[in-house]
Amino acid sequence: MGVELKTNTPLGGDLTVDSLLDQGFKAVYLALGAHKGITLGVPGEKGRGRAPGRGLSA
């Protein structure tokens, strides 16, 4: 039993969670990053007292 890490590997095309399970992996852990907040362009989003959601979840 061991652990195999795959970093900087996008999902899609031939690489899917199902394809990993089909290859015999017993579990798949996805660590999807949201390292930078984005603006949505909605009224008031840059108002006083507002903060990006990313900063609140760290």
Secondary structure, DSSP 8 states (H G I E B T S, - for coil): -------S---BTTB-HHHHHHTT-S---------S------TTTTSTT---HHHHH-
